[in-house]
Each structure stands twice: as structure tokens, then as C-alpha cells.
Amino acid sequence: MLKEFKDFIARGNVMDLAVGVIVGAAFTAIVNSLVTNLINPLLGIFVGSIDFSNLVLTVGSAHFRYGAFINSVINFLIIAFVVFLLIKLLNKVLAKPAEKPSDPVPSAEEKYLQEIVELLKKQEK
């Protein structure tokens, strides 16, 4: 069982996934910093509050922190947009240029049919 586990861990897909998760976590930290330090102050100019996490709705003894939810939504949208741009860039870089289709070599059957068409055209004239 230990050998099977070792084979499973050593497979490329598992390693790729681990690298993706680690890079994703680091990337999330960068985007969170972007949102906290640049986007929220910019939005705060228009909304009047720099940090949305302080927005709370209190009903009785319950506190609904909708500002934290707004921060999470902003983070998600920015991360999704940056990933979209990254994938779009990778697709452009990795895309193979389309090969120009060469003139196909006609088969013997197509040659005979072409000759028949030419003979029929001559007979019509």
C-alpha cells in the first residue's frame, strides 16, 4: 500500500495540483493586498468608507457584517478577472499559428470526374 501511495503522489497531476494550490495561495495574498491597499480606498472616495468590513447591520442582538461580504465579493471579482487575463495571455502565447492548408492532391477518382466534367462541357458546345 505504501508503494501505491508513493506512485500516486509522484504522478504528474498531483504535483501540478500542489504547485497550483501553492501559487494560488500566494496569488490570493497579492490580490488581497491590491484590494485592501488600492481598490478599497478608491471605492471609499465614492462610497465614503475606506474599509467595508466595518459596515454592520444590527438587528436585535444579531450583527450582520455585510461589509466583510462586500470585501469578499470584490476580492473574488478581481481574482477572477486577473485569472481570466492570465489564461487569455497564455492562450495567445501558447497558441500555434494556423497552418495554411496546402492544395490537396486530388485522388484518381477526382481526376476522372474532372475529366468527365470537361468532356461534358465540350459536348455541350
C-alpha positions as CSV (number, residue, x, y, z in Angstrom):
1,M,0.0,0.0,0.0
2,L,2.9,2.3,0.7
3,K,4.3,1.8,-2.8
4,E,0.8,2.6,-4.3
5,F,0.6,5.8,-2.3
6,K,4.1,6.8,-3.4
7,D,3.2,6.1,-7.0
8,F,0.0,8.2,-6.6
9,I,1.9,11.1,-5.0
10,A,4.6,11.0,-7.7
11,R,2.2,11.3,-10.6
12,G,2.4,14.5,-12.5
13,N,-1.2,15.6,-12.0
14,V,-0.9,15.5,-8.2
15,M,2.3,17.5,-8.3
16,D,0.9,20.0,-10.7
17,L,-2.2,20.4,-8.5
18,A,0.0,21.0,-5.4
19,V,2.1,23.7,-7.3
20,G,-1.2,25.3,-8.5
21,V,-2.6,25.5,-4.9
22,I,0.6,27.0,-3.5
23,V,0.9,29.6,-6.3
24,G,-2.8,30.3,-6.0
25,A,-2.5,31.0,-2.3
26,A,0.4,33.3,-2.9
27,F,-1.5,35.0,-5.7
28,T,-4.5,35.4,-3.5
29,A,-2.3,37.3,-0.9
30,I,-1.2,39.7,-3.7
31,V,-4.8,40.3,-4.8
32,N,-6.0,40.8,-1.2
33,S,-3.2,43.4,-0.8
34,L,-4.3,45.1,-4.0
35,V,-7.9,45.2,-2.9
36,T,-7.1,46.4,0.6
37,N,-4.5,49.0,-0.2
38,L,-5.6,50.3,-3.6
39,I,-9.2,49.3,-4.6
40,N,-11.0,49.8,-1.3
41,P,-9.5,53.4,-0.8
42,L,-10.5,54.2,-4.3
43,L,-14.0,53.0,-3.7
44,G,-14.0,54.7,-0.4
45,I,-13.7,58.0,-2.1
46,F,-17.1,57.5,-3.8
47,V,-18.8,55.5,-1.0
48,G,-17.4,57.4,1.9
49,S,-15.9,54.5,3.7
50,I,-12.4,53.1,3.1
51,D,-12.9,49.7,4.7
52,F,-16.2,48.0,4.0
53,S,-15.6,45.4,6.8
54,N,-16.8,48.0,9.3
55,L,-20.3,48.0,7.7
56,V,-22.6,46.1,10.1
57,L,-26.4,45.8,10.2
58,T,-27.6,45.1,13.7
59,V,-31.0,43.5,14.3
60,G,-31.6,42.8,18.0
61,S,-28.5,41.0,19.2
62,A,-27.5,39.8,15.8
63,H,-24.8,41.6,13.9
64,F,-24.7,41.1,10.1
65,R,-21.3,42.1,8.8
66,Y,-22.3,42.7,5.2
67,G,-19.2,44.9,4.7
68,A,-17.0,41.9,5.0
69,F,-19.1,40.1,2.4
70,I,-18.7,43.1,0.1
71,N,-14.9,42.8,0.5
72,S,-15.0,39.1,-0.3
73,V,-17.1,39.7,-3.4
74,I,-14.6,42.4,-4.6
75,N,-11.7,40.1,-3.9
76,F,-13.4,37.3,-5.9
77,L,-14.2,39.5,-8.9
78,I,-10.7,40.9,-9.1
79,I,-9.1,37.4,-8.7
80,A,-11.5,36.0,-11.4
81,F,-10.7,38.9,-13.8
82,V,-6.9,38.6,-13.3
83,V,-7.1,34.8,-13.8
84,F,-9.2,35.4,-17.0
85,L,-6.5,37.8,-18.3
86,L,-3.7,35.4,-17.4
87,I,-5.4,32.5,-19.2
88,K,-6.1,34.7,-22.2
89,L,-2.5,35.7,-22.3
90,L,-1.3,32.1,-22.0
91,N,-3.7,31.1,-24.8
92,K,-2.1,33.7,-27.1
93,V,1.4,32.8,-26.2
94,L,0.9,29.0,-26.5
95,A,-1.4,29.1,-29.5
96,K,0.2,27.5,-32.5
97,P,-0.1,29.5,-35.7
98,A,-2.7,28.0,-38.0
99,E,-1.0,26.2,-40.8
100,K,-2.1,27.3,-44.3
101,P,-3.9,24.4,-45.9
102,S,-1.9,23.2,-48.8
103,D,-3.7,22.4,-52.0
104,P,-5.0,18.9,-51.6
105,V,-3.7,16.3,-54.1
106,P,-6.8,15.1,-56.0
107,S,-7.4,11.4,-55.9
108,A,-7.6,9.3,-59.0
109,E,-11.4,9.3,-58.7
110,E,-11.5,13.1,-58.5
111,K,-9.2,13.3,-61.6
112,Y,-11.6,11.0,-63.6
113,L,-14.6,13.0,-62.5
114,Q,-12.9,16.3,-63.6
115,E,-12.1,14.8,-67.0
116,I,-15.8,13.7,-67.3
117,V,-16.9,17.2,-66.5
118,E,-14.6,18.7,-69.1
119,L,-15.8,16.2,-71.7
120,L,-19.4,17.1,-71.0
121,K,-18.7,20.8,-71.3
122,K,-17.1,20.2,-74.7
123,Q,-20.1,18.2,-75.9
124,E,-22.5,21.0,-74.9
125,K,-20.6,23.4,-77.1
